[in-house]
Amino acid sequence: MVQDRTGLPAAGGDPGRAGVPASPGDGVSLAPDVAMPEAVAGGTTEGEREAAAAAGHEVATADVTGPADVTGPAVTGPAVTGPETEGTPAAASEAARPGGAPASEGEAERGAGSGAEEPRTAEAGAGPEPRWRLLGRVVAAVVGGVALFAAFPPLSWWLCAPLGIALIVASIHGVRPRRAAWIGYLAAVAFLLPALAWVRSIGDDVWFMLVGVESLFYAALAALAALVFRLPAWPLWFGGLWVLMEWARSLVPIGGFPWARAAFSQGESLFTPYAALGGVPLVSFAVALCGALLAQAALGRRPERAGRTEAAPGGPTARARPGRDVLVRHAAPLALALVVPLLGLAVPRPGDEGRTVNIGIVQGNVPGEGMYALGDEPAVVLRNHANETKRLAQAVRDGKLPKPDLVVLPENSTDIDPYRDEYARQIIQDSVRDVGVPTLVGAVVAIGDEHRATRSLVWDPVTGPGAYYDKQRLVPFGEYTPFEDLVLALWERANLVGRQSVPGGKPGDLKLGPVTIGAVNCYEVAYDDTVRETVRAGGTPIVVQTNNASYALSNLPPQQLAMSQLRAVEHNRAVVTAATTGISAYVTPDGKVSWQTRERVADMNVVAVPVRTEKTLATRVGALPEWALMLMGAAAAAVAAWRVRRRGDRMSDRMRNDG
């Protein structure tokens, strides 16, 4: 497929100019099948240029598409050396000095640019893009979005992530930022609609609103990418922009929404080891870079020095060697795309330290579904988890399970505040005393008369409740209501939130039995800094308490488990997940799921978990790799935008001088 650069048909030309002999003094020669806009080819009359300049319009140059190397009788026009020719591959590769002398390597490089279209071509005067080509872009964007979704759990076809991104890149490559933005938005909708289908449990309207807002970030990414595609080594800059986009949507609006980041499709893949080097952002960068390189290989766009023709002594311009051209334009980026995931295998990983701890995991289940998962009967969720804890204790006494050193219950394992309700307190105390070891209880507790906190509470079999961690990252519209007065007045379902939660202010390092665990609550596992600070505070292993009851049997629980896999590798820590309805699991420090439950069943187990204290490079350096990648992408976009503006100014000056 010939990639569009301007919106003009790639093939064909101006038959009226074919075969016209070069006149003395002409400085630019082009092949006969390349259509030259009159402003460049010499067809614009002096009066036309004056009229255009008087009207304040710029005479746009048309990008040239088609075969990268052409030969044949030359078509010539007035010598053009300014910004009109810069960015057009054919013109750049055939750049010559007045008199027919070959351009120097530096001049050819300056003229070659990136081989992408000028910003004023397709829509400023070169005519609209053919409908069939625009349709092809739309199809590629939609297919790319769907392929990216397929990389995520529950399908987990991880290789589809770079392939999907490659299709999305191909769909926006060679168009102006405005068109790239809406094509990118379309690709994001095709990706996020199925990826975030679990939000339908709240309501289809919420699902559509969330997808609509989040897709705006991908539209902005596509618009910036349309600029950096004009630079050399653009796959690198695109990868940086992808990290910048994921950072931005993890920050705003309303605290951000870091779900469905590219890295979270790589729970166990060749890209996963990058997490130990630069965290989740580096994994996303590697996936995006691989996809961009695949697109570059498929498009075969000429790099700066590739395929440059050379003039033979005493003869016409000769065609560059096709073998070398194919190597540079196709084979090289394809080889790099294959190298990126394979390099992940070389990332150094800390080894085992020879210490383990037995952790009991309890999944008690809930009686209801969807928004009413906890049911109407008070304390039923509490009794379910207390009974399952006692069943675990009995299995230990019967010799069916090893004795645990500690037990973990999920978030919301009690639906009644044990601080204020003696009945709830007694049920928890009886079950913890029965199992005989410190137990981490998930409770929603009152803070004053109007607020609440989602709490990880250490419960000792003798002394009762002790140290605790309050959830820091709260779910908007689930645990608190942004713009409370307005939203509650307009949206009846928002009243289901009830008391407004308040966030905690310290990491989740909690002494529990023989170890200090790193407590993380549900939604927080998606946030890099929350998990990292808990590990830095001494948490090992990581314990994720989660309540997925409203989203049971959707694609949320497996997506969250994939996040735990990335966190395990990122921080060299085992991850234990306890969920009300599933998926409860144990993930090794290598990111492998060693044990997991089915959903919507009561279950329990005792697992031997390695205790590791050595920190990965990602844990030590924190957000530095992310900031470096973001700044790289942002700087590239700024340079590309500056070059576009500079060329436009130079073209305006040239037209005024010609007039």
C-alpha positions as CSV (number, residue, x, y, z in Angstrom):
1,M,0.0,0.0,0.0
2,V,1.3,3.4,-0.9
3,Q,1.1,5.7,2.1
4,D,-0.5,9.1,1.6
5,R,1.5,12.2,2.4
6,T,-0.7,15.0,1.3
7,G,-4.2,13.9,0.5
8,L,-3.4,13.7,-3.3
9,P,-3.5,10.4,-5.2
10,A,-0.2,8.7,-4.9
11,A,0.0,7.6,-8.5
12,G,-0.3,9.6,-11.6
13,G,1.1,12.9,-12.6
14,D,0.8,15.9,-14.9
15,P,0.9,14.6,-18.4
16,G,1.2,18.1,-19.7
17,R,4.6,18.5,-18.2
18,A,6.1,15.1,-19.0
19,G,9.1,15.1,-21.2
20,V,9.7,18.9,-21.1
21,P,13.4,19.4,-21.5
22,A,15.3,21.2,-18.8
23,S,16.2,24.7,-19.5
24,P,19.5,26.2,-18.7
25,G,19.8,27.4,-15.1
26,D,16.9,25.2,-13.8
27,G,18.0,23.8,-10.5
28,V,15.4,21.1,-9.5
29,S,14.6,18.0,-11.6
30,L,11.8,15.6,-11.0
31,A,10.7,12.4,-12.7
32,P,7.9,12.6,-15.3
33,D,5.3,10.8,-13.3
34,V,5.5,13.2,-10.3
35,A,2.9,16.0,-10.4
36,M,4.3,19.4,-9.5
37,P,2.1,22.1,-8.1
38,E,2.3,25.2,-10.2
39,A,3.8,27.2,-7.4
40,V,6.9,24.9,-7.4
41,A,7.0,23.7,-11.0
42,G,7.0,27.1,-12.5
43,G,3.4,27.3,-13.7
44,T,2.3,30.1,-11.4
45,T,2.4,33.3,-13.2
46,E,3.7,36.5,-11.7
47,G,0.3,38.0,-11.6
48,E,-1.1,34.9,-9.9
49,R,1.6,35.2,-7.3
50,E,0.9,38.8,-6.7
51,A,-2.8,38.2,-6.4
52,A,-2.2,35.4,-3.9
53,A,0.1,37.6,-1.9
54,A,-2.3,40.5,-1.9
55,A,-5.1,38.2,-0.6
56,G,-2.9,37.1,2.2
57,H,-2.8,33.5,1.0
58,E,0.3,31.3,0.8
59,V,0.9,29.2,-2.3
60,A,1.0,25.7,-0.9
61,T,3.4,23.0,-2.0
62,A,2.1,19.5,-2.7
63,D,3.8,16.6,-1.2
64,V,4.9,14.0,-3.7
65,T,4.0,10.4,-3.2
66,G,4.6,7.3,-5.2
67,P,7.8,5.3,-5.7
68,A,10.7,6.5,-3.6
69,D,13.2,6.5,-6.5
70,V,12.2,7.5,-10.0
71,T,14.1,8.0,-13.3
72,G,13.2,9.2,-16.6
73,P,13.1,12.5,-18.6
74,A,13.4,15.4,-16.2
75,V,10.6,17.9,-15.6
76,T,12.0,21.2,-14.6
77,G,10.8,24.5,-13.3
78,P,12.4,27.5,-11.7
79,A,15.0,26.6,-9.1
80,V,13.4,26.1,-5.7
81,T,15.6,25.9,-2.7
82,G,13.4,27.4,0.1
83,P,10.9,25.7,2.3
84,E,8.6,24.9,-0.6
85,T,10.6,21.8,-1.3
86,E,11.5,20.9,2.3
87,G,9.7,17.9,3.5
88,T,8.9,16.4,0.1
89,P,10.8,13.2,-0.3
90,A,11.1,13.2,-4.0
91,A,12.3,16.8,-4.2
92,A,14.7,16.2,-1.3
93,S,16.2,13.1,-2.8
94,E,16.7,14.8,-6.1
95,A,18.0,18.0,-4.6
96,A,20.6,19.6,-6.9
97,R,22.6,22.8,-7.2
98,P,22.0,25.2,-10.0
99,G,23.7,23.9,-13.1
100,G,22.9,20.3,-12.4
101,A,25.6,19.6,-9.8
102,P,24.6,17.0,-7.2
103,A,23.7,18.4,-3.8
104,S,26.0,17.8,-0.9
105,E,25.1,15.3,1.7
106,G,24.3,18.0,4.2
107,E,22.1,19.9,1.7
108,A,20.3,16.7,0.8
109,E,19.6,15.9,4.4
110,R,18.3,19.4,5.1
111,G,16.0,19.0,2.1
112,A,15.0,15.5,3.0
113,G,13.6,16.3,6.4
114,S,11.6,13.3,7.6
115,G,10.0,12.3,4.4
116,A,6.6,13.4,5.6
117,E,4.1,15.9,4.3
118,E,4.1,19.6,4.8
119,P,1.4,21.0,6.9
120,R,-0.1,23.1,4.1
121,T,-0.4,20.4,1.5
122,A,-3.5,18.3,1.7
123,E,-5.9,20.9,3.0
124,A,-4.4,24.2,1.9
125,G,-4.5,23.9,-1.8
126,A,-3.5,20.5,-3.0
127,G,-7.0,19.1,-3.0
128,P,-8.8,16.7,-0.7
129,E,-7.7,13.2,0.1
130,P,-9.4,10.6,-2.1
131,R,-12.4,9.0,-0.3
132,W,-11.0,5.5,-0.7
133,R,-7.8,6.4,1.0
134,L,-9.6,8.2,3.8
135,L,-11.8,5.1,4.3
136,G,-8.7,3.0,4.5
137,R,-7.4,5.2,7.3
138,V,-10.7,4.9,9.2
139,V,-10.7,1.1,8.8
140,A,-7.1,0.9,10.0
141,A,-7.8,3.0,13.0
142,V,-10.8,1.0,14.1
143,V,-9.1,-2.4,13.5
144,G,-6.0,-1.1,15.4
145,G,-8.2,0.0,18.3
146,V,-9.9,-3.4,18.5
147,A,-6.5,-5.2,18.2
148,L,-5.2,-3.1,21.1
149,F,-8.2,-4.2,23.2
150,A,-7.5,-7.8,22.4
151,A,-4.1,-7.5,24.1
152,F,-5.8,-6.9,27.4
153,P,-7.4,-9.5,29.7
154,P,-9.4,-11.6,29.5
155,L,-8.1,-12.3,25.9
156,S,-4.5,-11.3,26.9
157,W,-3.2,-11.6,23.3
158,W,-0.3,-9.4,24.3
159,L,1.3,-9.3,20.8
160,C,-1.8,-7.5,19.6
161,A,-0.8,-4.4,21.5
162,P,2.2,-3.4,19.2
163,L,0.2,-4.6,16.2
164,G,-2.8,-2.5,17.1
165,I,-0.6,0.6,17.7
166,A,1.1,0.0,14.4
167,L,-2.3,0.1,12.6
168,I,-3.2,3.3,14.5
169,V,0.1,4.9,13.5
170,A,-0.4,4.0,9.9
171,S,-3.9,5.5,9.9
172,I,-2.7,8.9,11.0
173,H,0.7,9.0,9.3
174,G,1.0,11.5,6.6
175,V,-2.0,13.7,7.4
176,R,-2.4,17.1,9.1
177,P,-2.9,17.3,12.9
178,R,-6.6,18.2,12.6
179,R,-7.4,15.1,10.6
180,A,-5.1,12.9,12.7
181,A,-7.0,14.1,15.8
182,W,-10.4,12.8,14.8
183,I,-8.9,9.6,13.4
184,G,-7.1,9.0,16.7
185,Y,-10.3,9.7,18.6
186,L,-12.1,7.1,16.5
187,A,-9.3,4.5,17.2
188,A,-9.5,5.3,20.9
189,V,-13.3,4.7,21.0
190,A,-12.8,1.4,19.2
191,F,-10.3,0.4,21.9
192,L,-11.9,1.8,25.0
193,L,-15.5,0.8,24.4
194,P,-14.7,-2.9,24.9
195,A,-11.8,-2.4,27.2
196,L,-13.9,-0.4,29.7
197,A,-17.1,-2.5,29.2
198,W,-17.0,-3.3,32.9
199,V,-18.3,0.3,33.6
200,R,-21.7,-0.8,32.2
201,S,-22.4,-2.2,35.6
202,I,-22.8,1.4,36.7
203,G,-24.7,2.5,33.6
204,D,-24.4,2.7,29.9
205,D,-24.4,6.5,30.1
206,V,-21.4,6.5,32.5
207,W,-19.7,4.1,30.1
208,F,-20.1,6.3,27.1
209,M,-19.2,9.4,29.0
210,L,-16.0,7.9,30.3
211,V,-15.0,6.6,26.9
212,G,-15.8,9.9,25.3
213,V,-13.6,11.9,27.7
214,E,-10.7,9.4,27.8
215,S,-10.6,9.3,24.0
216,L,-9.8,13.0,23.9
217,F,-6.3,12.2,25.2
218,Y,-5.7,9.9,22.3
219,A,-6.9,12.6,19.9
220,A,-4.4,15.0,21.3
221,L,-1.7,12.3,21.0
222,A,-2.6,11.8,17.3
223,A,-2.4,15.5,16.6
224,L,1.0,15.8,18.1
225,A,2.1,12.6,16.4
226,A,1.2,14.1,13.1
227,L,3.9,16.7,13.7
228,V,6.7,14.4,15.0
229,F,6.2,12.1,12.0
230,R,8.0,14.8,10.1
231,L,11.2,14.3,12.1
232,P,13.9,11.8,11.8
233,A,13.7,8.8,14.2
234,W,10.0,9.6,14.7
235,P,9.1,6.2,16.3
236,L,11.2,7.3,19.4
237,W,9.3,10.6,19.7
238,F,6.0,8.9,19.2
239,G,6.8,6.5,22.1
240,G,7.6,9.5,24.3
241,L,4.3,11.1,23.3
242,W,2.4,7.9,24.2
243,V,3.9,8.0,27.7
244,L,3.0,11.7,28.0
245,M,-0.6,10.9,27.0
246,E,-0.9,8.1,29.6
247,W,0.6,10.3,32.3
248,A,-1.9,13.1,31.5
249,R,-5.0,10.9,31.6
250,S,-3.7,9.4,34.9
251,L,-3.7,12.9,36.3
252,V,-6.9,14.6,35.0
253,P,-9.8,15.0,35.2
254,I,-10.9,14.3,38.8
255,G,-7.7,12.6,39.9
256,G,-7.2,10.8,36.5
257,F,-8.0,7.4,35.2
258,P,-4.9,5.2,34.6
259,W,-6.9,2.1,33.6
260,A,-6.1,0.5,30.2
261,R,-2.6,1.8,29.9
262,A,-0.6,-0.1,27.2
263,A,1.6,-1.7,29.8
264,F,-1.3,-3.3,31.6
265,S,-1.8,-5.5,28.6
266,Q,1.6,-7.0,29.2
267,G,1.1,-8.9,32.5
268,E,3.2,-11.7,31.3
269,S,5.0,-11.1,28.0
270,L,8.4,-10.3,26.5
271,F,7.8,-6.6,27.4
272,T,7.1,-7.3,31.1
273,P,10.8,-7.2,32.3
274,Y,11.1,-3.6,31.3
275,A,9.0,-2.8,34.4
276,A,12.0,-3.7,36.6
277,L,14.1,-1.1,34.7
278,G,11.7,1.9,34.3
279,G,8.4,0.9,35.8
280,V,5.1,0.7,34.0
281,P,5.8,3.9,31.8
282,L,8.8,2.2,30.3
283,V,6.7,-0.9,29.4
284,S,4.2,1.4,27.7
285,F,7.0,3.1,25.8
286,A,8.5,-0.1,24.6
287,V,5.1,-1.3,23.3
288,A,4.4,2.0,21.6
289,L,7.9,2.1,20.1
290,C,7.6,-1.4,18.8
291,G,4.3,-0.6,17.2
292,A,5.6,2.6,15.6
293,L,8.6,0.7,14.2
294,L,6.3,-1.9,12.7
295,A,4.3,0.9,11.1
296,Q,7.5,2.5,9.7
297,A,8.6,-0.8,8.2
298,A,5.2,-1.4,6.6
299,L,4.9,2.2,5.2
300,G,8.4,2.1,3.9
301,R,8.8,5.9,4.1
302,R,12.2,7.0,3.1
303,P,14.5,8.1,6.0
304,E,16.7,11.1,5.7
305,R,19.6,9.5,3.8
306,A,17.9,6.5,2.3
307,G,17.6,6.1,-1.4
308,R,19.3,9.4,-2.2
309,T,20.2,9.4,-5.9
310,E,23.6,10.3,-7.2
311,A,24.5,11.9,-10.4
312,A,26.8,9.8,-12.6
313,P,29.7,11.7,-14.3
314,G,28.5,13.1,-17.5
315,G,25.1,11.5,-17.3
316,P,21.6,11.9,-15.9
317,T,20.7,11.2,-12.4
318,A,20.9,7.4,-11.7
319,R,18.5,5.3,-9.6
320,A,19.7,4.4,-6.1
321,R,20.5,0.7,-5.5
322,P,17.0,-0.9,-4.8
323,G,18.5,-3.5,-2.4
324,R,19.9,-0.8,-0.2
325,D,16.7,1.2,-0.4
326,V,14.6,-1.8,0.7
327,L,17.0,-2.6,3.5
328,V,16.9,0.9,5.0
329,R,13.2,1.5,4.5
330,H,11.7,-1.8,5.4
331,A,14.2,-4.3,6.9
332,A,15.9,-2.0,9.3
333,P,12.8,-0.8,11.2
334,L,11.4,-4.3,11.2
335,A,14.5,-5.6,12.7
336,L,14.4,-2.9,15.4
337,A,10.8,-3.7,16.1
338,L,11.8,-7.3,16.8
339,V,14.8,-6.3,18.9
340,V,12.7,-4.1,21.3
341,P,10.8,-6.9,23.0
342,L,13.8,-9.3,22.9
343,L,16.0,-6.7,24.8
344,G,13.6,-7.1,27.7
345,L,15.1,-10.5,28.4
346,A,18.4,-8.8,29.1
347,V,17.0,-6.6,31.9
348,P,18.7,-7.7,35.2
349,R,16.4,-9.1,37.9
350,P,17.0,-9.6,41.6
351,G,17.2,-13.1,42.8
352,D,15.5,-15.1,45.6
353,E,16.6,-14.3,49.2
354,G,15.7,-17.6,50.7
355,R,12.9,-16.4,53.0
356,T,9.2,-17.2,52.8
357,V,6.0,-16.4,54.8
358,N,2.7,-18.4,54.8
359,I,-0.2,-16.2,53.9
360,G,-3.9,-17.2,54.2
361,I,-6.2,-15.7,51.6
362,V,-9.9,-15.6,52.2
363,Q,-12.6,-14.8,49.6
364,G,-16.0,-14.8,51.2
365,N,-18.3,-13.8,48.3
366,V,-21.4,-11.6,48.4
367,P,-25.1,-12.2,47.9
368,G,-26.0,-9.7,45.2
369,E,-24.9,-8.4,41.8
370,G,-24.0,-5.1,40.1
371,M,-24.7,-1.9,42.1
372,Y,-26.5,-3.9,44.8
373,A,-23.8,-6.6,45.2
374,L,-23.7,-6.4,49.0
375,G,-27.4,-7.2,49.3
376,D,-30.0,-5.8,51.6
377,E,-29.4,-8.0,54.6
378,P,-27.1,-6.3,57.2
379,A,-23.8,-8.1,58.0
380,V,-24.2,-10.8,55.4
381,V,-20.9,-9.9,53.8
382,L,-19.2,-9.9,57.2
383,R,-20.6,-13.3,58.1
384,N,-19.5,-14.8,54.8
385,H,-15.9,-13.8,55.3
386,A,-15.9,-14.7,59.0
387,N,-17.2,-18.2,58.1
388,E,-14.7,-18.7,55.4
389,T,-11.9,-17.6,57.8
390,K,-13.1,-20.3,60.3
391,R,-13.2,-22.8,57.5
392,L,-9.6,-22.0,56.7
393,A,-8.7,-22.5,60.4
394,Q,-10.5,-25.9,60.4
395,A,-8.6,-26.9,57.3
396,V,-5.3,-26.1,59.1
397,R,-6.3,-28.1,62.1
398,D,-7.2,-31.0,59.8
399,G,-3.8,-30.9,58.2
400,K,-5.2,-30.0,54.8
401,L,-3.4,-26.6,54.7
402,P,-0.2,-25.4,56.3
403,K,-0.5,-23.0,59.2
404,P,-0.5,-19.4,58.1
405,D,1.7,-16.7,59.6
406,L,-1.0,-14.1,58.7
407,V,-4.4,-14.0,57.0
408,V,-5.6,-11.4,54.5
409,L,-9.3,-10.6,53.9
410,P,-10.5,-8.4,51.1
411,E,-11.6,-4.8,50.9
412,N,-15.2,-4.4,52.3
413,S,-14.9,-7.8,54.0
414,T,-17.1,-6.2,56.7
415,D,-20.0,-4.1,55.6
416,I,-20.5,-2.8,59.2
417,D,-18.1,-0.5,61.1
418,P,-16.5,-2.6,63.8
419,Y,-15.5,0.4,65.8
420,R,-19.1,1.5,66.3
421,D,-20.9,-1.8,66.2
422,E,-20.3,-4.4,68.9
423,Y,-21.9,-7.2,67.0
424,A,-19.5,-6.7,64.0
425,R,-16.6,-6.4,66.3
426,Q,-17.4,-9.7,68.1
427,I,-17.8,-11.6,64.8
428,I,-14.4,-10.5,63.5
429,Q,-12.8,-11.2,66.9
430,D,-14.2,-14.8,67.0
431,S,-13.0,-15.6,63.5
432,V,-9.5,-14.1,64.0
433,R,-9.1,-15.9,67.4
434,D,-10.1,-19.1,65.7
435,V,-7.4,-18.8,63.0
436,G,-5.0,-17.7,65.6
437,V,-2.8,-15.2,63.6
438,P,-2.9,-11.5,62.8
439,T,-5.4,-10.8,60.1
440,L,-5.8,-7.9,57.7
441,V,-9.5,-6.9,57.6
442,G,-11.0,-4.6,55.0
443,A,-13.5,-2.3,56.6
444,V,-15.4,0.9,55.8
445,V,-15.3,3.0,58.9
446,A,-17.0,6.2,60.0
447,I,-14.9,9.4,60.2
448,G,-17.0,11.8,62.2
449,D,-20.7,12.1,61.4
450,E,-20.4,12.8,57.6
451,H,-17.4,11.0,56.2
452,R,-15.9,7.6,56.0
453,A,-12.6,5.8,55.1
454,T,-11.8,2.6,53.3
455,R,-9.5,1.0,55.8
456,S,-7.0,-1.9,55.9
457,L,-7.1,-2.8,59.6
458,V,-4.7,-5.1,61.4
459,W,-6.6,-7.3,63.8
460,D,-4.7,-9.2,66.4
461,P,-6.3,-12.4,67.8
462,V,-5.7,-11.2,71.4
463,T,-5.7,-7.4,71.4
464,G,-8.1,-6.8,68.5
465,P,-7.9,-3.8,66.1
466,G,-4.6,-2.0,65.8
467,A,-2.6,-0.3,63.1
468,Y,-4.3,0.6,59.9
469,Y,-3.9,2.1,56.4
470,D,-6.6,4.4,54.8
471,K,-7.0,4.2,51.1
472,Q,-5.4,7.2,49.4
473,R,-6.7,7.0,45.8
474,L,-10.5,7.1,46.0
475,V,-12.9,6.1,43.2
476,P,-14.8,9.2,41.9
477,F,-18.6,8.6,42.0
478,G,-17.9,5.3,43.8
479,E,-16.4,6.5,47.1
480,Y,-16.9,10.2,46.8
481,T,-18.9,12.6,44.6
482,P,-17.0,15.3,42.7
483,F,-18.9,18.6,42.4
484,E,-21.2,17.0,45.0
485,D,-24.1,19.6,45.1
486,L,-24.5,19.7,41.3
487,V,-24.1,16.0,40.7
488,L,-26.4,14.9,43.4
489,A,-29.1,17.3,42.1
490,L,-28.8,16.0,38.5
491,W,-28.0,12.3,38.9
492,E,-30.0,10.2,41.3
493,R,-27.6,7.2,41.2
494,A,-24.9,9.4,42.8
495,N,-26.8,9.1,46.0
496,L,-25.7,5.5,46.2
497,V,-22.3,6.7,47.3
498,G,-23.7,7.6,50.7
499,R,-21.2,9.1,53.1
500,Q,-18.3,10.7,51.3
501,S,-15.0,9.0,51.7
502,V,-11.8,10.9,52.7
503,P,-8.4,9.8,51.6
504,G,-5.6,8.7,53.8
505,G,-2.3,10.5,53.8
506,K,0.5,7.9,54.4
507,P,1.8,4.7,52.7
508,G,0.4,1.3,53.5
509,D,3.4,-0.3,55.3
510,L,1.8,-2.3,58.1
511,K,3.4,-4.7,60.5
512,L,1.5,-8.0,60.2
513,G,2.9,-11.0,62.0
514,P,6.5,-11.7,61.0
515,V,6.6,-9.2,58.0
516,T,5.8,-5.6,57.1
517,I,3.3,-5.8,54.3
518,G,2.6,-3.2,51.7
519,A,-1.2,-2.6,51.8
520,V,-2.8,-1.4,48.6
521,N,-6.5,-1.0,48.1
522,C,-8.2,-2.0,44.9
523,Y,-8.2,1.0,42.5
524,E,-4.8,2.1,43.8
525,V,-2.9,-0.7,42.1
526,A,-3.2,1.3,38.9
527,Y,-1.3,4.3,40.3
528,D,2.5,4.1,40.1
529,D,3.4,6.5,42.9
530,T,1.0,4.9,45.5
531,V,2.4,1.4,45.0
532,R,6.0,2.7,44.8
533,E,5.8,4.7,48.0
534,T,4.4,1.7,49.9
535,V,7.3,-0.5,48.7
536,R,9.8,2.2,49.6
537,A,8.3,2.4,53.1
538,G,9.3,-1.3,53.6
539,G,6.2,-3.2,52.3
540,T,7.0,-6.8,51.3
541,P,5.1,-8.6,50.1
542,I,2.5,-6.3,48.5
543,V,-1.1,-7.1,49.6
544,V,-3.9,-5.9,47.4
545,Q,-7.3,-5.9,49.1
546,T,-10.0,-5.4,46.5
547,N,-13.8,-5.4,46.2
548,N,-14.9,-6.2,42.6
549,A,-18.4,-7.4,43.6
550,S,-20.1,-4.8,41.4
551,Y,-18.0,-5.9,38.4
552,A,-18.0,-9.6,38.9
553,L,-17.6,-11.7,35.7
554,S,-16.7,-8.6,33.7
555,N,-13.3,-7.8,32.3
556,L,-12.3,-5.7,35.3
557,P,-11.1,-8.5,37.6
558,P,-8.6,-10.0,35.1
559,Q,-7.4,-6.5,34.1
560,Q,-6.7,-5.8,37.7
561,L,-4.8,-9.0,38.1
562,A,-2.6,-8.1,35.2
563,M,-1.8,-4.9,37.0
564,S,-0.6,-6.9,40.0
565,Q,1.6,-8.9,37.7
566,L,3.3,-5.7,36.4
567,R,3.7,-4.4,40.0
568,A,5.4,-7.7,41.1
569,V,8.0,-7.4,38.4
570,E,8.4,-3.6,38.8
571,H,9.2,-3.8,42.5
572,N,10.6,-7.4,42.9
573,R,7.8,-8.2,45.4
574,A,5.3,-11.0,45.6
575,V,1.7,-9.7,45.3
576,V,-1.2,-11.3,47.2
577,T,-4.7,-10.3,46.1
578,A,-7.8,-10.9,48.3
579,A,-11.1,-10.1,46.6
580,T,-14.7,-10.3,47.8
581,T,-15.9,-12.2,44.7
582,G,-12.6,-12.8,42.9
583,I,-10.1,-12.9,41.4
584,S,-8.1,-13.6,44.6
585,A,-4.6,-14.6,43.6
586,Y,-0.9,-15.0,44.4
587,V,1.6,-13.5,42.0
588,T,5.3,-14.4,42.2
589,P,8.0,-11.6,42.0
590,D,8.5,-12.8,38.4
591,G,5.0,-11.8,37.5
592,K,3.6,-15.3,37.2
593,V,0.2,-16.2,38.7
594,S,0.9,-19.1,40.9
595,W,-2.7,-19.5,42.3
596,Q,-6.0,-17.9,41.8
597,T,-9.7,-18.4,42.5
598,R,-12.8,-18.5,40.3
599,E,-15.2,-15.7,40.5
600,R,-18.4,-15.5,42.6
601,V,-17.5,-18.4,44.8
602,A,-16.3,-18.6,48.4
603,D,-12.8,-19.9,48.6
604,M,-9.6,-19.8,50.7
605,N,-6.0,-21.1,50.7
606,V,-2.6,-20.8,52.3
607,V,0.3,-19.9,50.0
608,A,4.0,-19.8,50.7
609,V,5.2,-16.3,49.5
610,P,8.8,-15.2,49.1
611,V,9.9,-12.2,51.1
612,R,12.2,-10.0,49.1
613,T,13.8,-6.8,50.2
614,E,16.1,-5.9,47.3
615,K,14.8,-3.0,45.3
616,T,14.7,-2.8,41.5
617,L,16.1,0.1,39.6
618,A,12.5,1.2,38.9
619,T,11.8,1.4,42.6
620,R,14.9,3.4,43.3
621,V,14.6,6.0,40.5
622,G,10.9,6.3,40.7
623,A,9.3,8.6,38.1
624,L,12.6,9.8,36.5
625,P,12.3,7.5,33.4
626,E,8.7,8.6,32.9
627,W,9.7,12.2,33.0
628,A,12.6,11.7,30.7
629,L,10.4,9.9,28.1
630,M,7.6,12.6,28.4
631,L,10.1,15.5,28.0
632,M,11.6,13.7,25.0
633,G,8.2,13.4,23.3
634,A,7.1,16.9,24.2
635,A,10.4,18.4,23.0
636,A,10.1,16.6,19.7
637,A,6.6,17.9,19.2
638,A,7.8,21.5,20.0
639,V,10.6,21.2,17.5
640,A,8.3,19.9,14.8
641,A,5.8,22.7,15.4
642,W,8.6,25.3,15.2
643,R,9.8,23.9,11.9
644,V,6.3,24.0,10.5
645,R,5.9,27.6,11.5
646,R,9.4,28.6,10.3
647,R,8.7,27.1,6.9
648,G,5.4,28.9,6.6
649,D,7.0,32.2,7.4
650,R,9.8,31.6,4.9
651,M,7.3,30.7,2.2
652,S,5.3,33.9,3.0
653,D,8.5,36.0,2.7
654,R,9.4,34.3,-0.6
655,M,6.0,35.0,-2.0
656,R,6.2,38.7,-1.0
657,N,9.7,39.0,-2.5
658,D,8.4,37.4,-5.8
659,G,5.5,39.8,-5.8
